[in-house]
Amino acid sequence: MSAGLDWLVHVAGLRGMKLLLVLTHGSSDAWGGMKAFTDWVDPALTVTDFYGNDTVKSVFLDYMAGITGHTSSFSGVPLREDPVVAGWQLAEAPQHPGHPYSEPLLGWLKQMGTFLRQKAPHQLARAWVRSHLRDALRLQKPLLLAGVGAVGPQAWREQLLAMVHQEVAAAVAAGHPIAGVVLSGLPHPDMHDNSGWAMNQTAAAAALQRERPPLAGNMEQVT
């Protein structure tokens, strides 16, 4: 893996690109991710154990320390100091099925985010809405929350959307630089979707507790 990662960072640098490296994945066994970490400790463990089992967390901490401290075979620079690496994302789509306000998940994000910031203090550590906002404020850049969504029961996804909206509304009211929110899984009413991501538009509007603002100008005039 290290050879491929070194090549990726090297080529991105040649093209003037910045990378946000994702450390694991939470929503698919087929992609390895969190399930791989629990399997290495005990195949009987579940995603709940990924967030709460001390042995599993220790394995993940060692993994983070190893990858952030890894020295590129191209540049001779550790990834935590490489200017091509803009930051790290703890997990893509972390979730605790059936628990939209999961204390184990939130506790894991806090613990791992703190550790990651210690290991890579000059790079961003992405965790959740407030963590994103802290990064934006530190960099004095507008924050766009993209890919907001989750796999699970409709009611759970509505709770998640309402929670994100409340956090964003509070940030806007405080004058923080929020550019917007991009929803994931909001298909056209006529589109059939069985992915588990789709959110009912009526339910989404109710969760947001506001009406969609009118479009600016006449769309027929846009070319």
CYANA upper distance limits for C-alpha pairs under 8 A (distance plus 0.5 A):
  1 MET  CA      5 LEU  CA      6.69
  2 SER  CA      6 ASP  CA      6.48
  3 ALA  CA      7 TRP  CA      6.77
  3 ALA  CA     73 SER  CA      8.11
  4 GLY  CA      8 LEU  CA      6.69
  5 LEU  CA      9 VAL  CA      6.74
  6 ASP  CA     10 HIS  CA      6.57
  6 ASP  CA     72 SER  CA      5.85
  6 ASP  CA     73 SER  CA      6.88
  6 ASP  CA     74 PHE  CA      7.16
  7 TRP  CA     11 VAL  CA      6.56
  7 TRP  CA     74 PHE  CA      8.03
  8 LEU  CA     12 ALA  CA      6.57
  9 VAL  CA     13 GLY  CA      6.68
  9 VAL  CA     19 LEU  CA      8.04
  9 VAL  CA     84 VAL  CA      7.12
  9 VAL  CA     85 VAL  CA      7.95
 10 HIS  CA     14 LEU  CA      6.92
 10 HIS  CA     74 PHE  CA      7.16
 10 HIS  CA     75 SER  CA      8.06
 11 VAL  CA     15 ARG  CA      6.90
 12 ALA  CA     16 GLY  CA      6.77
 12 ALA  CA     17 MET  CA      5.50
 12 ALA  CA     18 LYS  CA      7.25
 12 ALA  CA     19 LEU  CA      7.97
 12 ALA  CA     84 VAL  CA      7.58
 13 GLY  CA     17 MET  CA      6.19
 13 GLY  CA     18 LYS  CA      7.70
 13 GLY  CA     84 VAL  CA      6.13
 17 MET  CA     84 VAL  CA      7.33
 18 LYS  CA     83 PRO  CA      8.37
 18 LYS  CA     84 VAL  CA      5.44
 18 LYS  CA     85 VAL  CA      6.35
 18 LYS  CA     86 ALA  CA      6.17
 19 LEU  CA     84 VAL  CA      6.63
 19 LEU  CA     85 VAL  CA      5.35
 19 LEU  CA     86 ALA  CA      5.97
 19 LEU  CA     87 GLY  CA      7.41
 20 LEU  CA     85 VAL  CA      6.74
 20 LEU  CA     86 ALA  CA      6.16
 20 LEU  CA     87 GLY  CA      5.40
 20 LEU  CA     88 TRP  CA      5.87
 20 LEU  CA     89 GLN  CA      7.18
 21 LEU  CA     85 VAL  CA      7.74
 21 LEU  CA     87 GLY  CA      6.94
 21 LEU  CA     88 TRP  CA      5.32
 21 LEU  CA     89 GLN  CA      6.51
 22 VAL  CA     88 TRP  CA      6.36
 22 VAL  CA     89 GLN  CA      5.09
 22 VAL  CA     90 LEU  CA      6.64
 22 VAL  CA     91 ALA  CA      6.45
 22 VAL  CA     92 GLU  CA      7.12
 23 LEU  CA     64 MET  CA      8.10
 23 LEU  CA     88 TRP  CA      7.56
 23 LEU  CA     89 GLN  CA      6.62
 23 LEU  CA     90 LEU  CA      5.80
 23 LEU  CA     91 ALA  CA      6.17
 23 LEU  CA     92 GLU  CA      8.43
 24 THR  CA     33 GLY  CA      5.34
 24 THR  CA     34 MET  CA      6.90
 24 THR  CA     90 LEU  CA      7.13
 24 THR  CA     91 ALA  CA      5.25
 24 THR  CA     92 GLU  CA      6.87
 25 HIS  CA     31 TRP  CA      7.82
 25 HIS  CA     32 GLY  CA      7.82
 25 HIS  CA     33 GLY  CA      4.87
 25 HIS  CA     34 MET  CA      6.55
 25 HIS  CA     91 ALA  CA      5.72
 25 HIS  CA     92 GLU  CA      5.22
 25 HIS  CA     93 ALA  CA      6.87
 25 HIS  CA     94 PRO  CA      7.27
 26 GLY  CA     33 GLY  CA      6.56
 26 GLY  CA     34 MET  CA      6.14
 26 GLY  CA     35 LYS  CA      8.39
 26 GLY  CA     91 ALA  CA      7.00
 26 GLY  CA     92 GLU  CA      6.53
 26 GLY  CA     93 ALA  CA      5.74
 26 GLY  CA     94 PRO  CA      4.92
 26 GLY  CA     95 GLN  CA      6.68
 27 SER  CA     92 GLU  CA      8.35
 27 SER  CA     93 ALA  CA      6.49
 27 SER  CA     94 PRO  CA      7.21
 27 SER  CA     95 GLN  CA      7.50
 27 SER  CA    151 VAL  CA      8.32
 28 SER  CA     32 GLY  CA      7.56
 28 SER  CA     33 GLY  CA      7.81
 29 ASP  CA     33 GLY  CA      7.37
 29 ASP  CA     34 MET  CA      8.36
 29 ASP  CA     35 LYS  CA      6.41
 29 ASP  CA     36 ALA  CA      8.17
 32 GLY  CA     36 ALA  CA      5.54
 33 GLY  CA     37 PHE  CA      7.49
 34 MET  CA     38 THR  CA      7.07
 34 MET  CA     47 VAL  CA      7.34
 34 MET  CA     50 PHE  CA      7.17
 35 LYS  CA     39 ASP  CA      6.53
 35 LYS  CA     46 THR  CA      7.67
 35 LYS  CA     47 VAL  CA      7.15
 35 LYS  CA     50 PHE  CA      8.33
 36 ALA  CA     40 TRP  CA      6.72
 37 PHE  CA     41 VAL  CA      7.28
 37 PHE  CA     50 PHE  CA      7.87
 37 PHE  CA     56 VAL  CA      7.02
 37 PHE  CA     59 VAL  CA      7.87
 37 PHE  CA     60 PHE  CA      7.76
 38 THR  CA     42 ASP  CA      6.43
 38 THR  CA     43 PRO  CA      6.94
 38 THR  CA     45 LEU  CA      6.21
 38 THR  CA     46 THR  CA      7.23
 38 THR  CA     47 VAL  CA      7.95
 38 THR  CA     49 ASP  CA      7.73
 38 THR  CA     50 PHE  CA      6.52
 38 THR  CA     56 VAL  CA      6.61
 39 ASP  CA     43 PRO  CA      4.58
 39 ASP  CA     44 ALA  CA      7.76
 39 ASP  CA     45 LEU  CA      7.35
 41 VAL  CA     45 LEU  CA      8.43
 41 VAL  CA     55 THR  CA      7.77
 41 VAL  CA     56 VAL  CA      6.95
 45 LEU  CA     49 ASP  CA      6.42
 45 LEU  CA     50 PHE  CA      8.28
 46 THR  CA     50 PHE  CA      7.16
 47 VAL  CA     51 TYR  CA      7.30
 47 VAL  CA     96 HIS  CA      7.42
 48 THR  CA     52 GLY  CA      6.89
 48 THR  CA     96 HIS  CA      7.16
 48 THR  CA    104 PRO  CA      8.07
 49 ASP  CA     53 ASN  CA      5.30
 49 ASP  CA     56 VAL  CA      7.89
 50 PHE  CA     56 VAL  CA      6.35
 50 PHE  CA     57 LYS  CA      7.16
 51 TYR  CA     56 VAL  CA      8.49
 51 TYR  CA     57 LYS  CA      7.50
 51 TYR  CA    104 PRO  CA      6.16
 51 TYR  CA    105 LEU  CA      6.27
 51 TYR  CA    107 GLY  CA      8.35
 51 TYR  CA    108 TRP  CA      6.05
 52 GLY  CA     56 VAL  CA      8.44
 52 GLY  CA     57 LYS  CA      7.79
 52 GLY  CA    104 PRO  CA      6.67
 52 GLY  CA    108 TRP  CA      8.00
 53 ASN  CA     57 LYS  CA      6.69
 54 ASP  CA     58 SER  CA      6.52
 55 THR  CA     59 VAL  CA      6.83
 56 VAL  CA     60 PHE  CA      6.86
 57 LYS  CA     61 LEU  CA      6.59
 58 SER  CA     62 ASP  CA      6.69
 59 VAL  CA     63 TYR  CA      6.71
 60 PHE  CA     64 MET  CA      6.71
 61 LEU  CA     65 ALA  CA      6.68
 61 LEU  CA    112 MET  CA      7.87
 61 LEU  CA    115 PHE  CA      8.26
 62 ASP  CA     66 GLY  CA      6.54
 63 TYR  CA     67 ILE  CA      6.64
 64 MET  CA     68 THR  CA      6.50
 64 MET  CA    116 LEU  CA      7.63
 65 ALA  CA     69 GLY  CA      6.47
 65 ALA  CA    116 LEU  CA      8.42
 65 ALA  CA    119 LYS  CA      7.22
 66 GLY  CA     70 HIS  CA      6.38
 67 ILE  CA     79 LEU  CA      7.87
 68 THR  CA     78 PRO  CA      7.47
 68 THR  CA     79 LEU  CA      5.83
 68 THR  CA     80 ARG  CA      5.48
 68 THR  CA    119 LYS  CA      7.36
 68 THR  CA    120 ALA  CA      7.32
 69 GLY  CA     78 PRO  CA      5.86
 69 GLY  CA     79 LEU  CA      6.60
 69 GLY  CA     80 ARG  CA      6.61
 69 GLY  CA    119 LYS  CA      8.29
 70 HIS  CA     78 PRO  CA      5.71
 70 HIS  CA     79 LEU  CA      6.38
 70 HIS  CA     80 ARG  CA      8.47
 71 THR  CA     75 SER  CA      8.42
 71 THR  CA     76 GLY  CA      6.17
 71 THR  CA     77 VAL  CA      5.71
 71 THR  CA     78 PRO  CA      4.44
 71 THR  CA     79 LEU  CA      6.69
 72 SER  CA     76 GLY  CA      5.54
 72 SER  CA     77 VAL  CA      6.11
 72 SER  CA     78 PRO  CA      6.58
 72 SER  CA     79 LEU  CA      7.38
 77 VAL  CA     81 GLU  CA      7.01
 77 VAL  CA     82 ASP  CA      6.59
 78 PRO  CA     82 ASP  CA      6.73
 79 LEU  CA     85 VAL  CA      7.35
 80 ARG  CA     85 VAL  CA      7.98
 80 ARG  CA    119 LYS  CA      7.74
 80 ARG  CA    120 ALA  CA      5.49
 80 ARG  CA    122 HIS  CA      8.12
 80 ARG  CA    123 GLN  CA      7.63
 81 GLU  CA     85 VAL  CA      8.43
 81 GLU  CA    120 ALA  CA      7.95
 81 GLU  CA    122 HIS  CA      7.95
 85 VAL  CA    123 GLN  CA      7.93
 86 ALA  CA    123 GLN  CA      6.28
 86 ALA  CA    124 LEU  CA      6.97
 87 GLY  CA    123 GLN  CA      5.24
 87 GLY  CA    124 LEU  CA      4.68
 87 GLY  CA    125 ALA  CA      6.38
 87 GLY  CA    126 ARG  CA      8.08
 88 TRP  CA    123 GLN  CA      7.81
 88 TRP  CA    124 LEU  CA      6.53
 88 TRP  CA    125 ALA  CA      5.56
 88 TRP  CA    126 ARG  CA      6.69
 89 GLN  CA    125 ALA  CA      6.47
 89 GLN  CA    126 ARG  CA      5.21
 89 GLN  CA    127 ALA  CA      7.12
 90 LEU  CA    109 LEU  CA      8.09
 90 LEU  CA    112 MET  CA      7.95
 90 LEU  CA    113 GLY  CA      7.69
 90 LEU  CA    125 ALA  CA      7.70
 90 LEU  CA    126 ARG  CA      6.79
 90 LEU  CA    127 ALA  CA      6.67
 91 ALA  CA    127 ALA  CA      8.24
 93 ALA  CA    150 ALA  CA      7.65
 94 PRO  CA    105 LEU  CA      8.43
 95 GLN  CA    100 PRO  CA      8.34
 95 GLN  CA    105 LEU  CA      7.79
 95 GLN  CA    150 ALA  CA      8.22
 96 HIS  CA    100 PRO  CA      7.54
 96 HIS  CA    102 SER  CA      6.99
 96 HIS  CA    105 LEU  CA      7.19
 97 PRO  CA    152 GLY  CA      7.35
 98 GLY  CA    152 GLY  CA      7.85
 98 GLY  CA    153 PRO  CA      8.36
 98 GLY  CA    156 TRP  CA      7.65
 99 HIS  CA    156 TRP  CA      8.30
100 PRO  CA    156 TRP  CA      6.61
100 PRO  CA    157 ARG  CA      8.38
100 PRO  CA    159 GLN  CA      7.48
100 PRO  CA    160 LEU  CA      6.75
101 TYR  CA    106 LEU  CA      8.25
102 SER  CA    106 LEU  CA      6.70
103 GLU  CA    107 GLY  CA      6.36
104 PRO  CA    108 TRP  CA      6.55
105 LEU  CA    109 LEU  CA      6.71
106 LEU  CA    110 LYS  CA      6.78
107 GLY  CA    111 GLN  CA      6.67
108 TRP  CA    112 MET  CA      6.42
109 LEU  CA    113 GLY  CA      6.17
109 LEU  CA    127 ALA  CA      6.66
110 LYS  CA    114 THR  CA      6.57
110 LYS  CA    127 ALA  CA      8.45
111 GLN  CA    115 PHE  CA      6.82
112 MET  CA    116 LEU  CA      6.51
113 GLY  CA    117 ARG  CA      6.65
113 GLY  CA    125 ALA  CA      6.78
113 GLY  CA    126 ARG  CA      7.95
113 GLY  CA    127 ALA  CA      7.19
114 THR  CA    118 GLN  CA      6.92
115 PHE  CA    119 LYS  CA      6.88
116 LEU  CA    120 ALA  CA      6.46
116 LEU  CA    121 PRO  CA      8.20
116 LEU  CA    125 ALA  CA      7.13
117 ARG  CA    121 PRO  CA      5.28
117 ARG  CA    122 HIS  CA      8.42
117 ARG  CA    123 GLN  CA      8.09
117 ARG  CA    124 LEU  CA      8.07
117 ARG  CA    125 ALA  CA      6.73
120 ALA  CA    124 LEU  CA      8.40
124 LEU  CA    135 ASP  CA      7.18
125 ALA  CA    131 SER  CA      8.30
125 ALA  CA    135 ASP  CA      8.49
126 ARG  CA    131 SER  CA      6.69
126 ARG  CA    132 HIS  CA      6.49
127 ALA  CA    131 SER  CA      6.12
127 ALA  CA    132 HIS  CA      7.33
128 TRP  CA    132 HIS  CA      6.49
129 VAL  CA    133 LEU  CA      6.66
129 VAL  CA    145 LEU  CA      8.32
129 VAL  CA    164 VAL  CA      7.69
129 VAL  CA    167 GLU  CA      7.65
129 VAL  CA    168 VAL  CA      8.36
130 ARG  CA    134 ARG  CA      6.64
130 ARG  CA    167 GLU  CA      8.25
131 SER  CA    135 ASP  CA      6.91
132 HIS  CA    136 ALA  CA      6.81
132 HIS  CA    143 LEU  CA      7.88
133 LEU  CA    137 LEU  CA      6.63
133 LEU  CA    143 LEU  CA      7.20
134 ARG  CA    138 ARG  CA      6.60
135 ASP  CA    139 LEU  CA      6.69
136 ALA  CA    140 GLN  CA      6.13
136 ALA  CA    141 LYS  CA      5.54
136 ALA  CA    142 PRO  CA      6.69
136 ALA  CA    143 LEU  CA      6.32
136 ALA  CA    177 PRO  CA      7.86
137 LEU  CA    141 LYS  CA      7.08
137 LEU  CA    176 HIS  CA      7.96
137 LEU  CA    177 PRO  CA      7.84
140 GLN  CA    177 PRO  CA      8.39
141 LYS  CA    177 PRO  CA      7.41
142 PRO  CA    177 PRO  CA      5.19
142 PRO  CA    178 ILE  CA      6.03
142 PRO  CA    179 ALA  CA      5.94
143 LEU  CA    177 PRO  CA      6.58
143 LEU  CA    178 ILE  CA      5.29
143 LEU  CA    179 ALA  CA      5.72
143 LEU  CA    180 GLY  CA      7.58
144 LEU  CA    178 ILE  CA      6.92
144 LEU  CA    179 ALA  CA      5.52
144 LEU  CA    180 GLY  CA      5.52
144 LEU  CA    181 VAL  CA      6.30
144 LEU  CA    182 VAL  CA      7.99
145 LEU  CA    180 GLY  CA      6.88
145 LEU  CA    181 VAL  CA      5.21
145 LEU  CA    182 VAL  CA      6.59
146 ALA  CA    181 VAL  CA      6.37
146 ALA  CA    182 VAL  CA      5.02
146 ALA  CA    183 LEU  CA      7.15
146 ALA  CA    184 SER  CA      8.17
147 GLY  CA    182 VAL  CA      6.30
147 GLY  CA    183 LEU  CA      6.06
147 GLY  CA    184 SER  CA      5.24
148 VAL  CA    161 LEU  CA      8.11
148 VAL  CA    181 VAL  CA      7.84
148 VAL  CA    182 VAL  CA      6.77
148 VAL  CA    183 LEU  CA      5.31
148 VAL  CA    184 SER  CA      5.72
149 GLY  CA    157 ARG  CA      7.33
149 GLY  CA    160 LEU  CA      8.05
149 GLY  CA    161 LEU  CA      7.77
149 GLY  CA    183 LEU  CA      6.85
149 GLY  CA    184 SER  CA      5.51
149 GLY  CA    185 GLY  CA      7.13
149 GLY  CA    197 TRP  CA      7.41
150 ALA  CA    157 ARG  CA      6.59
150 ALA  CA    160 LEU  CA      8.39
150 ALA  CA    184 SER  CA      8.48
150 ALA  CA    197 TRP  CA      6.48
151 VAL  CA    157 ARG  CA      7.94
151 VAL  CA    196 GLY  CA      5.71
151 VAL  CA    197 TRP  CA      5.48
152 GLY  CA    156 TRP  CA      6.93
152 GLY  CA    157 ARG  CA      7.11
152 GLY  CA    196 GLY  CA      6.72
152 GLY  CA    197 TRP  CA      7.81
153 PRO  CA    157 ARG  CA      6.98
153 PRO  CA    196 GLY  CA      8.38
154 GLN  CA    158 GLU  CA      6.72
154 GLN  CA    199 MET  CA      7.28
154 GLN  CA    200 ASN  CA      8.39
155 ALA  CA    159 GLN  CA      6.80
156 TRP  CA    160 LEU  CA      6.81
157 ARG  CA    161 LEU  CA      6.68
157 ARG  CA    199 MET  CA      7.85
158 GLU  CA    162 ALA  CA      6.62
158 GLU  CA    199 MET  CA      8.43
158 GLU  CA    203 ALA  CA      7.38
158 GLU  CA    204 ALA  CA      6.89
158 GLU  CA    207 ALA  CA      6.21
159 GLN  CA    163 MET  CA      6.63
159 GLN  CA    207 ALA  CA      7.69
160 LEU  CA    164 VAL  CA      6.76
161 LEU  CA    165 HIS  CA      6.59
161 LEU  CA    204 ALA  CA      7.90
161 LEU  CA    207 ALA  CA      6.85
161 LEU  CA    208 LEU  CA      7.44
162 ALA  CA    166 GLN  CA      6.65
162 ALA  CA    207 ALA  CA      5.47
162 ALA  CA    208 LEU  CA      6.17
162 ALA  CA    209 GLN  CA      8.48
163 MET  CA    167 GLU  CA      6.85
164 VAL  CA    168 VAL  CA      6.63
165 HIS  CA    169 ALA  CA      6.40
165 HIS  CA    208 LEU  CA      6.62
166 GLN  CA    170 ALA  CA      6.64
167 GLU  CA    171 ALA  CA      6.76
168 VAL  CA    172 VAL  CA      6.65
168 VAL  CA    178 ILE  CA      7.79
169 ALA  CA    173 ALA  CA      6.59
170 ALA  CA    174 ALA  CA      6.70
171 ALA  CA    175 GLY  CA      6.92
171 ALA  CA    176 HIS  CA      5.82
171 ALA  CA    177 PRO  CA      8.37
171 ALA  CA    178 ILE  CA      7.68
172 VAL  CA    176 HIS  CA      5.97
172 VAL  CA    177 PRO  CA      7.68
172 VAL  CA    178 ILE  CA      6.81
184 SER  CA    197 TRP  CA      7.88
184 SER  CA    198 ALA  CA      8.30
185 GLY  CA    197 TRP  CA      5.58
185 GLY  CA    198 ALA  CA      4.76
185 GLY  CA    199 MET  CA      6.29
186 LEU  CA    198 ALA  CA      6.11
186 LEU  CA    199 MET  CA      5.77
186 LEU  CA    200 ASN  CA      7.49
186 LEU  CA    201 GLN  CA      7.13
187 PRO  CA    191 MET  CA      6.79
187 PRO  CA    193 ASP  CA      8.30
187 PRO  CA    198 ALA  CA      6.93
187 PRO  CA    199 MET  CA      7.86
187 PRO  CA    201 GLN  CA      8.46
189 PRO  CA    200 ASN  CA      8.35
189 PRO  CA    201 GLN  CA      8.02
193 ASP  CA    198 ALA  CA      6.88
194 ASN  CA    198 ALA  CA      8.04
199 MET  CA    203 ALA  CA      7.86
199 MET  CA    204 ALA  CA      7.09
200 ASN  CA    204 ALA  CA      6.52
201 GLN  CA    205 ALA  CA      6.60
202 THR  CA    206 ALA  CA      6.79
203 ALA  CA    207 ALA  CA      6.59
204 ALA  CA    208 LEU  CA      6.69
205 ALA  CA    209 GLN  CA      6.76
205 ALA  CA    210 ARG  CA      6.95
205 ALA  CA    211 GLU  CA      7.07
205 ALA  CA    212 ARG  CA      8.11
206 ALA  CA    210 ARG  CA      7.50
215 LEU  CA    219 MET  CA      8.19
218 ASN  CA    222 VAL  CA      7.78
